[in-house]
Amino acid sequence: MNVIYSRNSLCFERTDPIIGLTVRKAIAGPERELIERFLLRITNSADKIEKKLAIFQQPSIQGGFPDVVITIYDPARFDNWDYQRSLLTIRDIKILHHMHTVGEITSASLVTQLGFDVRKTSNALEALFRAGLVTEFGGIWKATSLAEMFGIERLIAVEAKTIANQSVVRQAVNNRWFASESYVLVPNLDRNSRLLSKSESLGIGIYTCSETRVERLLDSKPNPLPGSYASWMFNEWIGRSLVQ
């Protein structure tokens, strides 16, 4: 079930089988307090500039559980959501992402390139077609315009630790496969810290969040969206939630 975090923010912090979202239950402690403090300030800032946020706390992504994923999305992109889209499986989304990446393609080429069997690939194409996400002409399949399908403008992954160390940077690097931006969140960090230069070399950004303020010490290197099928899953969870 979705929780309203502020007037412009949705927070997904519970498993919701209706939209296909699984999350790991948060554990009380200093890291949880750091995250809550950070989210409170971020959502208040979003309200001031009228941005729509969807916040996912420890969502399950291919066996991993990033601490927080913050998406900034355009609600107008979800106005024409087809109910058939809420029935799509992860396999369907993987095929859709591949089609978006490669452009026009035959079903036989999809089978060869992705390794799914013929029947499952055919079923996926039919499901995507019913949802209005792909077109077919003369045996050639094509994904529709990204602007019509994908409503997320920024997808920001955040890994939190009460003590800055190399392990949290490694976790943040692992999130770059689906996020447009990946950040480390710590209570404080010296600007001369080696962790700052290491993070910069890897394209990882750094937030600090004290009791009184949030500061972005280092910008994340941006990646284009969608970066993988997982990027799409956040889009689908938002869309399915908005039409419930």
Buried (B, 14 or more C-beta within 10 A) or exposed (E): EBEEBBEBBBBBBEBBEEBBBEBEEBEEEEBBEBBEBBBBBBBBEBBEEEBBBBBBBBBBBEEBEBBBBBBBBBEEBBEEBEEBBBEBEBBBBBBBBBBBEEEEBEBEBBBEEBEBEEEBBBBBBEBBBBBBBBEBEEEEBBBBEEEEBBBBBBBBBBBBBEEBEEEBBEBBBBBBBBBBBBBBBBBEBEEEBEBBEEBBEBBBBBBBBEEEEBEEBBEBBBBEBBBBBBBBBBBBBBBBBBEE
